[in-house]
Amino acid sequence: GAVVSQHPSWVICKSGTSVKIECRSLDFQATTMFWYRQFPKQSLMLMATSNEGSKATYEQGVEKDKFLINHASLTLSTLTVTSAHPEDSSFYICSASAIQETQYFGPGTRLLVL
Amino acid sequence: GENVEQHPSTLSVQEGDSAVIKCTYSDSASNYFPWYKQELGKRPQLIIDIRSNVGEKKDQRIAVTLNKTAKHFSLHITETQPEDSAVYFCAAPRTSGAGSYQLTFGKGTKLSVIP
């Protein structure tokens, strides 16, 4: 149990375009989903926390107008990187949790902006 | 907010030996401590977790110990195997005003098991 999927697994796009990443909890209802960013050989950096049906809470320094998060249902959250630039290239990982604190991670999306 | 320190940053052990990774946290109210294993290019996978009402938890070759007084917890891997090679992250929770449980992660330990 506790399977989280993420799509796409990798994406290459041109600078200035927008990219949408989906995160789904496949076998449980996720009251909360989290979005992380991970640079090579570094730890997981929390970008935002989203609860179903409410606005996401962004970490300090994360631009909410650039990284749009929608959590429309208990099994789906989306992250849209708007007007992507090369510095946005990274590994984006979502996680989902139900009632308790345990977070289960998706497989990640590798974004390369040219 | 929670501050999590993890040591060492890299660890090499011979196959069959034990490996120990230590983390300290700052918030005495923290009550949940997970450990994640991340292989290169893959997702972090929960390998074991412990809650503050116990001092030790074991799952086959993996164990976690917790010292609430000293605010530190450790991951112990016995009889290491090459497939244990990965980056290990500890984490501790920080509760947000919305009641959701965010995690603060340590910087990770790259474990290499030498055959």
gemmi code that builds the backbone of each chain (N, CA, C; Angstrom):
import gemmi

chains = {
    "A": [
        ("GLY", (0.811, -1.199, 0.000), (0.000, 0.000, 0.000), (0.847, 1.252, 0.000)),
        ("ALA", (0.153, 2.424, 0.073), (0.798, 3.733, 0.130), (1.660, 3.998, -1.095)),
        ("VAL", (1.049, 3.896, -2.261), (1.764, 4.125, -3.514), (1.440, 5.517, -4.037)),
        ("VAL", (2.492, 6.227, -4.408), (2.343, 7.573, -4.965), (2.976, 7.587, -6.354)),
        ("SER", (2.230, 8.066, -7.317), (2.772, 8.163, -8.675), (2.989, 9.626, -9.033)),
        ("GLN", (3.841, 9.826, -10.011), (4.159, 11.178, -10.443), (4.345, 11.137, -11.949)),
        ("HIS", (3.836, 12.172, -12.618), (3.917, 12.196, -14.081), (4.098, 13.621, -14.579)),
        ("PRO", (4.994, 13.875, -15.515), (5.855, 12.899, -16.176), (7.085, 12.578, -15.332)),
        ("SER", (7.841, 11.583, -15.728), (9.057, 11.236, -14.998), (10.209, 12.149, -15.408)),
        ("TRP", (10.155, 12.643, -16.622), (11.153, 13.618, -17.030), (10.560, 14.499, -18.125)),
        ("VAL", (11.056, 15.714, -18.198), (10.562, 16.646, -19.208), (11.672, 17.616, -19.590)),
        ("ILE", (11.776, 17.857, -20.873), (12.691, 18.856, -21.414), (11.849, 19.916, -22.094)),
        ("CYS", (12.088, 21.167, -21.771), (11.274, 22.221, -22.370), (12.139, 23.434, -22.683)),
        ("LYS", (11.573, 24.307, -23.486), (12.271, 25.538, -23.836), (12.028, 26.594, -22.768)),
        ("SER", (12.974, 27.474, -22.618), (12.843, 28.571, -21.665), (11.603, 29.405, -21.993)),
        ("GLY", (10.830, 29.723, -20.959), (9.631, 30.526, -21.147), (8.341, 29.743, -21.183)),
        ("THR", (8.438, 28.429, -21.349), (7.231, 27.608, -21.377), (6.847, 27.189, -19.959)),
        ("SER", (5.617, 26.687, -19.839), (5.140, 26.209, -18.545), (5.070, 24.697, -18.542)),
        ("VAL", (5.327, 24.122, -17.406), (5.351, 22.670, -17.267), (4.467, 22.264, -16.092)),
        ("LYS", (3.605, 21.282, -16.322), (2.730, 20.797, -15.265), (3.162, 19.402, -14.842)),
        ("ILE", (3.255, 19.197, -13.532), (3.623, 17.898, -12.967), (2.465, 17.420, -12.094)),
        ("GLU", (2.081, 16.162, -12.291), (0.978, 15.585, -11.508), (1.492, 14.626, -10.457)),
        ("CYS", (0.848, 14.651, -9.321), (1.172, 13.743, -8.221), (-0.130, 13.083, -7.767)),
        ("ARG", (-0.130, 11.750, -7.760), (-1.345, 11.028, -7.387), (-1.059, 10.007, -6.299)),
        ("SER", (-1.961, 9.929, -5.331), (-1.922, 8.839, -4.368), (-2.858, 7.762, -4.911)),
        ("LEU", (-2.308, 6.564, -5.150), (-3.055, 5.547, -5.884), (-3.955, 4.686, -5.006)),
        ("ASP", (-3.568, 4.463, -3.756), (-4.339, 3.527, -2.945), (-4.709, 4.086, -1.587)),
        ("PHE", (-4.638, 5.400, -1.438), (-5.084, 6.005, -0.196), (-5.455, 7.465, -0.468)),
        ("GLN", (-6.214, 8.018, 0.435), (-6.614, 9.408, 0.294), (-5.624, 10.285, 1.059)),
        ("ALA", (-5.013, 11.193, 0.335), (-3.970, 12.035, 0.915), (-4.562, 13.367, 1.361)),
        ("THR", (-4.612, 13.567, 2.665), (-5.117, 14.842, 3.160), (-4.126, 15.964, 2.875)),
        ("THR", (-2.860, 15.602, 2.816), (-1.823, 16.604, 2.580), (-0.828, 16.086, 1.560)),
        ("MET", (-0.427, 16.962, 0.657), (0.641, 16.633, -0.290), (1.720, 17.700, -0.192)),
        ("PHE", (2.926, 17.264, -0.393), (4.078, 18.148, -0.267), (4.862, 18.139, -1.583)),
        ("TRP", (5.440, 19.272, -1.904), (6.290, 19.366, -3.089), (7.705, 19.747, -2.658)),
        ("TYR", (8.664, 18.957, -3.132), (10.068, 19.172, -2.809), (10.857, 19.404, -4.087)),
        ("ARG", (11.996, 20.015, -3.885), (12.955, 20.192, -4.965), (14.273, 19.630, -4.462)),
        ("GLN", (15.000, 18.918, -5.324), (16.253, 18.323, -4.909), (17.312, 18.566, -5.970)),
        ("PHE", (18.371, 19.271, -5.598), (19.509, 19.460, -6.495), (20.472, 18.296, -6.302)),
        ("PRO", (21.341, 18.056, -7.298), (22.261, 16.917, -7.223), (23.075, 16.909, -5.926)),
        ("LYS", (23.127, 15.759, -5.300), (23.911, 15.525, -4.086), (23.460, 16.407, -2.920)),
        ("GLN", (22.232, 16.845, -2.943), (21.712, 17.643, -1.844), (20.465, 17.011, -1.247)),
        ("SER", (20.025, 17.600, -0.163), (18.864, 17.069, 0.531), (17.574, 17.543, -0.129)),
        ("LEU", (16.467, 17.117, 0.443), (15.151, 17.512, -0.045), (14.789, 18.875, 0.530)),
        ("MET", (14.424, 19.787, -0.361), (14.027, 21.129, 0.080), (12.533, 21.285, -0.128)),
        ("LEU", (11.814, 21.479, 0.965), (10.368, 21.644, 0.872), (10.041, 22.956, 0.180)),
        ("MET", (9.180, 22.866, -0.846), (8.747, 24.057, -1.549), (7.393, 24.544, -1.017)),
        ("ALA", (6.467, 23.598, -0.867), (5.120, 23.989, -0.467), (4.363, 22.796, 0.081)),
        ("THR", (3.349, 23.107, 0.853), (2.458, 22.118, 1.455), (1.048, 22.416, 0.973)),
        ("SER", (0.365, 21.392, 0.513), (-0.999, 21.636, 0.044), (-1.987, 20.686, 0.690)),
        ("ASN", (-3.085, 21.249, 1.132), (-4.201, 20.476, 1.672), (-5.353, 20.538, 0.684)),
        ("GLU", (-6.034, 19.427, 0.549), (-7.117, 19.335, -0.409), (-8.151, 20.423, -0.171)),
        ("GLY", (-8.437, 21.156, -1.233), (-9.480, 22.166, -1.191), (-9.065, 23.509, -0.626)),
        ("SER", (-7.801, 23.669, -0.273), (-7.367, 24.964, 0.250), (-6.091, 25.410, -0.453)),
        ("LYS", (-5.728, 26.646, -0.244), (-4.537, 27.183, -0.892), (-3.268, 26.564, -0.300)),
        ("ALA", (-2.270, 26.428, -1.153), (-1.009, 25.863, -0.699), (-0.258, 26.854, 0.189)),
        ("THR", (0.532, 26.313, 1.083), (1.408, 27.119, 1.938), (2.818, 26.989, 1.395)),
        ("TYR", (3.418, 28.101, 1.023), (4.732, 28.097, 0.395), (5.824, 28.397, 1.416)),
        ("GLU", (6.969, 27.777, 1.220), (8.124, 28.053, 2.059), (8.714, 29.411, 1.692)),
        ("GLN", (9.411, 29.963, 2.643), (10.046, 31.265, 2.416), (11.003, 31.178, 1.235)),
        ("GLY", (10.888, 32.145, 0.347), (11.769, 32.186, -0.812), (11.221, 31.477, -2.040)),
        ("VAL", (10.111, 30.777, -1.913), (9.492, 30.103, -3.060), (8.394, 30.996, -3.608)),
        ("GLU", (8.493, 31.332, -4.895), (7.530, 32.245, -5.504), (6.222, 31.527, -5.831)),
        ("LYS", (5.153, 31.924, -5.188), (3.885, 31.238, -5.393), (3.300, 31.488, -6.779)),
        ("ASP", (3.667, 32.599, -7.400), (3.156, 32.877, -8.736), (3.934, 32.129, -9.803)),
        ("LYS", (5.100, 31.637, -9.438), (5.907, 30.877, -10.389), (5.621, 29.374, -10.263)),
        ("PHE", (5.422, 28.937, -9.048), (5.168, 27.517, -8.799), (3.719, 27.389, -8.310)),
        ("LEU", (2.829, 27.167, -9.279), (1.404, 27.101, -8.966), (1.027, 25.691, -8.532)),
        ("ILE", (0.363, 25.599, -7.406), (-0.037, 24.302, -6.877), (-1.549, 24.246, -6.760)),
        ("ASN", (-2.106, 23.133, -7.257), (-3.535, 22.882, -7.160), (-3.747, 21.518, -6.541)),
        ("HIS", (-4.580, 21.444, -5.535), (-4.859, 20.174, -4.852), (-6.376, 19.996, -4.855)),
        ("ALA", (-6.881, 19.586, -6.008), (-8.322, 19.588, -6.232), (-9.046, 18.401, -5.607)),
        ("SER", (-8.324, 17.317, -5.334), (-8.980, 16.151, -4.762), (-8.051, 15.482, -3.774)),
        ("LEU", (-8.547, 14.474, -3.085), (-7.736, 13.786, -2.076), (-6.713, 12.840, -2.687)),
        ("THR", (-6.693, 12.746, -4.012), (-5.724, 11.857, -4.647), (-4.865, 12.548, -5.697)),
        ("LEU", (-5.055, 13.835, -5.905), (-4.329, 14.504, -6.979), (-3.892, 15.911, -6.580)),
        ("SER", (-2.606, 16.180, -6.791), (-2.078, 17.532, -6.657), (-1.228, 17.807, -7.885)),
        ("THR", (-1.243, 19.044, -8.353), (-0.423, 19.398, -9.503), (0.462, 20.593, -9.166)),
        ("LEU", (1.650, 20.555, -9.741), (2.602, 21.659, -9.631), (2.870, 22.161, -11.041)),
        ("THR", (2.634, 23.438, -11.266), (2.928, 24.030, -12.570), (4.066, 25.025, -12.414)),
        ("VAL", (5.131, 24.763, -13.151), (6.255, 25.692, -13.181), (5.989, 26.640, -14.342)),
        ("THR", (5.676, 27.883, -14.037), (5.314, 28.843, -15.080), (6.556, 29.577, -15.587)),
        ("SER", (6.563, 29.847, -16.885), (7.667, 30.559, -17.512), (9.011, 30.012, -17.014)),
        ("ALA", (9.218, 28.742, -17.276), (10.408, 28.065, -16.758), (11.689, 28.638, -17.363)),
        ("HIS", (12.728, 28.690, -16.549), (14.040, 29.145, -16.977), (15.075, 28.085, -16.599)),
        ("PRO", (16.261, 28.137, -17.189), (17.267, 27.098, -16.907), (17.534, 26.886, -15.423)),
        ("GLU", (17.447, 27.938, -14.636), (17.711, 27.784, -13.192), (16.621, 26.995, -12.479)),
        ("ASP", (15.499, 26.756, -13.165), (14.433, 25.929, -12.594), (14.683, 24.445, -12.818)),
        ("SER", (15.702, 24.121, -13.598), (16.030, 22.726, -13.848), (16.387, 22.049, -12.533)),
        ("SER", (15.730, 20.948, -12.257), (15.942, 20.263, -10.981), (15.146, 18.968, -10.977)),
        ("PHE", (15.219, 18.275, -9.849), (14.439, 17.054, -9.609), (13.317, 17.450, -8.665)),
        ("TYR", (12.082, 17.344, -9.130), (10.929, 17.732, -8.323), (10.236, 16.460, -7.825)),
        ("ILE", (10.038, 16.376, -6.514), (9.436, 15.181, -5.915), (8.240, 15.591, -5.063)),
        ("CYS", (7.165, 14.842, -5.208), (6.019, 15.080, -4.347), (5.953, 13.973, -3.297)),
        ("SER", (5.251, 14.249, -2.237), (4.954, 13.213, -1.254), (3.518, 13.403, -0.792)),
        ("ALA", (2.969, 12.359, -0.223), (1.585, 12.415, 0.232), (1.473, 11.764, 1.596)),
        ("SER", (0.596, 12.305, 2.412), (0.353, 11.707, 3.719), (-1.135, 11.677, 3.998)),
        ("ALA", (-1.535, 10.706, 4.817), (-2.940, 10.589, 5.184), (-3.128, 11.280, 6.539)),
        ("ILE", (-3.553, 10.544, 7.533), (-3.871, 11.174, 8.800), (-2.617, 11.439, 9.634)),
        ("GLN", (-1.711, 10.482, 9.657), (-0.526, 10.650, 10.493), (0.614, 11.304, 9.720)),
        ("GLU", (1.763, 11.337, 10.323), (2.859, 12.124, 9.770), (3.586, 11.456, 8.617)),
        ("THR", (3.417, 10.173, 8.436), (4.208, 9.441, 7.461), (3.990, 9.966, 6.057)),
        ("GLN", (5.091, 10.275, 5.388), (5.027, 10.757, 4.005), (5.551, 9.678, 3.069)),
        ("TYR", (4.817, 9.484, 1.986), (5.221, 8.544, 0.949), (5.514, 9.344, -0.314)),
        ("PHE", (6.665, 9.041, -0.903), (7.142, 9.856, -1.996), (6.792, 9.296, -3.367)),
        ("GLY", (6.592, 10.209, -4.305), (6.473, 9.829, -5.702), (7.864, 9.592, -6.276)),
        ("PRO", (7.929, 9.096, -7.508), (9.223, 8.762, -8.119), (10.006, 9.970, -8.611)),
        ("GLY", (9.399, 11.145, -8.596), (10.112, 12.342, -8.999), (9.970, 12.668, -10.471)),
        ("THR", (10.178, 13.942, -10.780), (10.163, 14.434, -12.162), (11.443, 15.227, -12.388)),
        ("ARG", (12.181, 14.795, -13.386), (13.424, 15.501, -13.708), (13.096, 16.531, -14.779)),
        ("LEU", (13.288, 17.820, -14.451), (12.990, 18.916, -15.366), (14.284, 19.533, -15.877)),
        ("LEU", (14.379, 19.637, -17.190), (15.520, 20.294, -17.824), (14.967, 21.405, -18.715)),
        ("VAL", (15.356, 22.624, -18.412), (14.903, 23.774, -19.181), (16.063, 24.276, -20.028)),
        ("LEU", (15.839, 24.297, -21.313), (16.921, 24.694, -22.237), (16.904, 26.188, -22.529)),
    ],
    "B": [
        ("GLY", (11.544, 26.918, 14.280), (11.373, 25.725, 13.486), (12.381, 24.650, 13.847)),
        ("GLU", (12.157, 23.468, 13.320), (13.021, 22.320, 13.615), (14.347, 22.451, 12.868)),
        ("ASN", (15.442, 22.076, 13.526), (16.757, 22.011, 12.905), (17.278, 20.598, 13.073)),
        ("VAL", (17.617, 19.957, 11.971), (18.088, 18.575, 12.006), (19.519, 18.505, 11.486)),
        ("GLU", (20.399, 17.955, 12.298), (21.793, 17.775, 11.922), (22.056, 16.279, 11.744)),
        ("GLN", (22.738, 15.918, 10.662), (22.988, 14.506, 10.360), (24.477, 14.284, 10.137)),
        ("HIS", (24.999, 13.204, 10.730), (26.415, 12.849, 10.591), (26.578, 11.328, 10.514)),
        ("PRO", (27.556, 10.839, 9.768), (28.475, 11.600, 8.908), (27.834, 11.903, 7.565)),
        ("SER", (28.491, 12.671, 6.738), (27.963, 12.951, 5.407), (28.281, 11.802, 4.449)),
        ("THR", (29.383, 11.121, 4.682), (29.718, 9.928, 3.909), (30.212, 8.853, 4.860)),
        ("LEU", (29.968, 7.605, 4.483), (30.341, 6.474, 5.323), (30.640, 5.287, 4.425)),
        ("SER", (31.817, 4.717, 4.593), (32.195, 3.513, 3.846), (32.422, 2.386, 4.829)),
        ("VAL", (31.829, 1.247, 4.556), (32.001, 0.082, 5.426), (32.246, -1.144, 4.560)),
        ("GLN", (32.904, -2.127, 5.153), (33.093, -3.404, 4.469), (31.802, -4.219, 4.573)),
        ("GLU", (31.543, -4.950, 3.533), (30.362, -5.814, 3.546), (30.376, -6.698, 4.785)),
        ("GLY", (29.232, -6.749, 5.466), (29.130, -7.559, 6.669), (29.306, -6.767, 7.949)),
        ("ASP", (29.947, -5.610, 7.854), (30.109, -4.761, 9.039), (28.815, -3.981, 9.299)),
        ("SER", (28.804, -3.290, 10.434), (27.642, -2.467, 10.792), (27.865, -1.015, 10.393)),
        ("ALA", (26.775, -0.303, 10.182), (26.830, 1.129, 9.860), (25.900, 1.874, 10.819)),
        ("VAL", (26.364, 3.014, 11.297), (25.562, 3.826, 12.202), (25.532, 5.273, 11.697)),
        ("ILE", (24.354, 5.828, 11.612), (24.166, 7.217, 11.192), (23.398, 7.926, 12.302)),
        ("LYS", (23.866, 9.131, 12.663), (23.263, 9.833, 13.788), (22.641, 11.158, 13.367)),
        ("CYS", (21.551, 11.489, 14.020), (20.887, 12.775, 13.784), (20.506, 13.417, 15.109)),
        ("THR", (20.590, 14.716, 15.146), (20.105, 15.476, 16.293), (19.011, 16.422, 15.826)),
        ("TYR", (18.112, 16.751, 16.730), (17.025, 17.672, 16.401), (16.919, 18.711, 17.500)),
        ("SER", (16.195, 19.777, 17.216), (16.180, 20.898, 18.162), (14.858, 21.059, 18.903)),
        ("ASP", (13.754, 20.632, 18.301), (12.437, 20.856, 18.895), (12.069, 19.701, 19.825)),
        ("SER", (12.032, 19.978, 21.112), (11.749, 18.921, 22.090), (10.334, 18.368, 21.964)),
        ("ALA", (9.465, 19.080, 21.249), (8.089, 18.602, 21.063), (7.977, 17.590, 19.928)),
        ("SER", (9.023, 17.418, 19.146), (8.984, 16.466, 18.034), (8.744, 15.067, 18.560)),
        ("ASN", (7.882, 14.322, 17.870), (7.509, 12.995, 18.371), (7.504, 11.909, 17.312)),
        ("TYR", (8.064, 12.189, 16.139), (8.051, 11.211, 15.060), (9.325, 11.371, 14.253)),
        ("PHE", (10.041, 10.259, 14.032), (11.360, 10.347, 13.406), (11.510, 9.250, 12.353)),
        ("PRO", (11.346, 9.606, 11.091), (11.490, 8.612, 10.019), (12.894, 8.624, 9.420)),
        ("TRP", (13.247, 7.502, 8.826), (14.479, 7.380, 8.053), (14.112, 6.959, 6.629)),
        ("TYR", (14.728, 7.641, 5.654), (14.474, 7.334, 4.259), (15.769, 6.902, 3.578)),
        ("LYS", (15.635, 5.978, 2.631), (16.757, 5.521, 1.801), (16.493, 5.986, 0.380)),
        ("GLN", (17.478, 6.621, -0.238), (17.298, 7.084, -1.607), (18.443, 6.573, -2.469)),
        ("GLU", (18.105, 5.717, -3.403), (19.077, 5.267, -4.379), (19.163, 6.305, -5.493)),
        ("LEU", (20.265, 6.277, -6.206), (20.547, 7.307, -7.202), (19.419, 7.432, -8.227)),
        ("GLY", (18.877, 8.632, -8.332), (17.844, 8.902, -9.322), (16.465, 8.389, -8.982)),
        ("LYS", (16.308, 7.867, -7.754), (15.022, 7.286, -7.381), (14.372, 8.050, -6.234)),
        ("ARG", (13.188, 7.613, -5.894), (12.450, 8.284, -4.827), (12.985, 7.897, -3.457)),
        ("PRO", (12.851, 8.765, -2.469), (13.163, 8.365, -1.085), (12.140, 7.331, -0.625)),
        ("GLN", (12.638, 6.277, -0.002), (11.756, 5.220, 0.502), (11.868, 5.133, 1.998)),
        ("LEU", (10.730, 5.116, 2.656), (10.696, 4.990, 4.106), (11.184, 3.596, 4.493)),
        ("ILE", (12.213, 3.528, 5.316), (12.738, 2.222, 5.723), (12.400, 1.891, 7.165)),
        ("ILE", (12.280, 2.882, 7.997), (11.897, 2.659, 9.387), (11.554, 4.002, 10.012)),
        ("ASP", (10.690, 3.978, 10.993), (10.382, 5.207, 11.718), (10.152, 4.862, 13.187)),
        ("ILE", (10.213, 5.864, 14.035), (10.023, 5.643, 15.463), (9.254, 6.826, 16.031)),
        ("ARG", (8.398, 6.512, 16.967), (7.664, 7.558, 17.662), (8.210, 7.681, 19.071)),
        ("SER", (7.919, 8.808, 19.698), (8.631, 9.162, 20.926), (8.225, 8.337, 22.139)),
        ("ASN", (7.249, 7.456, 21.989), (6.849, 6.649, 23.138), (7.693, 5.371, 23.279)),
        ("VAL", (8.635, 5.157, 22.358), (9.543, 4.016, 22.456), (10.976, 4.489, 22.258)),
        ("GLY", (11.918, 3.686, 22.769), (13.312, 4.077, 22.661), (14.065, 3.368, 21.551)),
        ("GLU", (13.491, 2.251, 21.063), (14.176, 1.488, 20.026), (13.148, 0.719, 19.213)),
        ("LYS", (13.460, 0.576, 17.940), (12.593, -0.202, 17.053), (13.474, -0.948, 16.073)),
        ("LYS", (13.151, -2.224, 15.832), (13.961, -3.043, 14.937), (13.108, -3.613, 13.819)),
        ("ASP", (13.736, -3.767, 12.657), (13.107, -4.444, 11.530), (14.206, -5.183, 10.797)),
        ("GLN", (14.386, -6.442, 11.116), (15.416, -7.291, 10.541), (16.795, -6.679, 10.787)),
        ("ARG", (17.499, -6.269, 9.738), (18.862, -5.758, 9.934), (18.909, -4.275, 10.270)),
        ("ILE", (17.760, -3.647, 10.328), (17.704, -2.207, 10.557), (17.097, -1.919, 11.919)),
        ("ALA", (17.678, -0.956, 12.617), (17.138, -0.540, 13.910), (17.288, 0.962, 14.040)),
        ("VAL", (16.407, 1.555, 14.803), (16.506, 2.978, 15.118), (16.394, 3.126, 16.630)),
        ("THR", (17.251, 3.968, 17.186), (17.208, 4.261, 18.604), (16.923, 5.740, 18.792)),
        ("LEU", (16.249, 6.070, 19.860), (15.856, 7.448, 20.138), (16.206, 7.807, 21.569)),
        ("ASN", (16.873, 8.931, 21.748), (17.172, 9.472, 23.070), (16.518, 10.848, 23.136)),
        ("LYS", (15.351, 10.915, 23.759), (14.614, 12.178, 23.793), (15.287, 13.214, 24.670)),
        ("THR", (15.942, 12.749, 25.711), (16.608, 13.700, 26.611), (17.713, 14.445, 25.875)),
        ("ALA", (18.490, 13.695, 25.137), (19.603, 14.285, 24.400), (19.167, 14.806, 23.040)),
        ("LYS", (17.951, 14.519, 22.635), (17.412, 14.930, 21.338), (18.258, 14.418, 20.197)),
        ("HIS", (18.510, 13.098, 20.225), (19.152, 12.515, 19.057), (18.617, 11.124, 18.790)),
        ("PHE", (18.699, 10.721, 17.536), (18.240, 9.398, 17.126), (19.213, 8.855, 16.080)),
        ("SER", (19.331, 7.547, 16.046), (20.348, 6.915, 15.205), (19.764, 5.759, 14.413)),
        ("LEU", (20.333, 5.557, 13.235), (19.988, 4.418, 12.382), (21.135, 3.423, 12.450)),
        ("HIS", (20.800, 2.168, 12.687), (21.801, 1.110, 12.767), (21.479, 0.067, 11.697)),
        ("ILE", (22.453, -0.224, 10.863), (22.298, -1.292, 9.862), (23.356, -2.335, 10.158)),
        ("THR", (22.918, -3.547, 10.427), (23.864, -4.634, 10.708), (24.030, -5.515, 9.476)),
        ("GLU", (25.132, -6.247, 9.463), (25.428, -7.182, 8.361), (25.190, -6.508, 6.999)),
        ("THR", (25.848, -5.402, 6.796), (25.602, -4.621, 5.584), (25.888, -5.423, 4.311)),
        ("GLN", (25.105, -5.081, 3.289), (25.223, -5.726, 1.984), (25.396, -4.650, 0.915)),
        ("PRO", (25.961, -4.989, -0.229), (26.159, -3.972, -1.277), (24.882, -3.218, -1.637)),
        ("GLU", (23.753, -3.884, -1.571), (22.492, -3.211, -1.922), (22.037, -2.200, -0.873)),
        ("ASP", (22.743, -2.142, 0.241), (22.456, -1.093, 1.235), (23.082, 0.236, 0.824)),
        ("SER", (23.958, 0.206, -0.167), (24.597, 1.437, -0.633), (23.536, 2.389, -1.179)),
        ("ALA", (23.504, 3.601, -0.617), (22.495, 4.598, -0.984), (22.744, 5.842, -0.137)),
        ("VAL", (21.896, 6.834, -0.323), (21.915, 8.000, 0.559), (20.763, 7.858, 1.555)),
        ("TYR", (21.065, 8.028, 2.815), (20.069, 7.899, 3.870), (19.782, 9.277, 4.468)),
        ("PHE", (18.500, 9.572, 4.632), (18.066, 10.843, 5.211), (17.278, 10.582, 6.486)),
        ("CYS", (17.596, 11.329, 7.529), (16.733, 11.338, 8.705), (15.815, 12.554, 8.593)),
        ("ALA", (14.769, 12.569, 9.381), (13.833, 13.695, 9.348), (13.134, 13.818, 10.689)),
        ("ALA", (12.650, 15.006, 10.949), (11.859, 15.266, 12.147), (10.738, 16.213, 11.752)),
        ("PRO", (9.602, 16.146, 12.420), (8.453, 16.948, 11.994), (8.455, 18.348, 12.567)),
        ("ARG", (7.855, 19.243, 11.826), (7.516, 20.554, 12.338), (6.066, 20.808, 11.934)),
        ("THR", (5.218, 21.071, 12.881), (3.802, 21.210, 12.566), (3.529, 22.620, 12.070)),
        ("SER", (2.713, 22.715, 11.031), (2.335, 24.017, 10.517), (1.062, 24.455, 11.207)),
        ("GLY", (0.706, 25.695, 11.014), (-0.513, 26.222, 11.607), (-1.746, 25.533, 11.087)),
        ("ALA", (-1.637, 24.945, 9.888), (-2.781, 24.254, 9.294), (-2.943, 22.854, 9.853)),
        ("GLY", (-2.015, 22.409, 10.680), (-2.122, 21.088, 11.277), (-1.531, 19.989, 10.433)),
        ("SER", (-0.889, 20.319, 9.322), (-0.256, 19.293, 8.512), (1.173, 19.109, 9.002)),
        ("TYR", (1.726, 17.934, 8.774), (3.018, 17.587, 9.343), (4.118, 17.686, 8.308)),
        ("GLN", (4.794, 18.809, 8.306), (5.930, 18.975, 7.432), (7.134, 18.294, 8.074)),
        ("LEU", (8.052, 17.850, 7.244), (9.273, 17.232, 7.728), (10.469, 18.116, 7.405)),
        ("THR", (11.384, 18.174, 8.349), (12.684, 18.790, 8.097), (13.679, 17.652, 7.934)),
        ("PHE", (14.397, 17.654, 6.821), (15.315, 16.558, 6.520), (16.749, 16.920, 6.885)),
        ("GLY", (17.500, 15.909, 7.305), (18.933, 16.077, 7.435), (19.565, 16.182, 6.054)),
        ("LYS", (20.847, 16.467, 6.017), (21.517, 16.670, 4.740), (21.887, 15.376, 4.029)),
        ("GLY", (21.703, 14.266, 4.709), (21.933, 12.983, 4.071), (23.291, 12.388, 4.367)),
        ("THR", (23.336, 11.061, 4.335), (24.581, 10.310, 4.501), (24.714, 9.351, 3.332)),
        ("LYS", (25.796, 9.477, 2.594), (26.038, 8.545, 1.491), (26.777, 7.339, 2.035)),
        ("LEU", (26.079, 6.205, 2.051), (26.662, 4.968, 2.554), (27.163, 4.133, 1.382)),
        ("SER", (28.400, 3.713, 1.470), (28.981, 2.814, 0.462), (29.393, 1.531, 1.165)),
        ("VAL", (28.877, 0.414, 0.694), (29.234, -0.886, 1.246), (30.182, -1.558, 0.254)),
        ("ILE", (31.379, -1.807, 0.721), (32.432, -2.337, -0.158), (32.419, -3.858, -0.117)),
        ("PRO", (32.232, -4.505, -1.275), (32.153, -5.971, -1.284), (33.486, -6.610, -0.853)),
    ],
}
model = gemmi.Model(1)
for chain_id, residues in chains.items():
    chain = gemmi.Chain(chain_id)
    for i, (resn, *xyz) in enumerate(residues, 1):
        res = gemmi.Residue()
        res.name, res.seqid = resn, gemmi.SeqId(i, " ")
        for name, pos in zip(("N", "CA", "C"), xyz):
            atom = gemmi.Atom()
            atom.name, atom.element = name, gemmi.Element(name[0])
            atom.pos, atom.b_iso = gemmi.Position(*pos), 0.0
            res.add_atom(atom)
        chain.add_residue(res)
    model.add_chain(chain)
structure = gemmi.Structure()
structure.add_model(model)
structure.setup_entities()
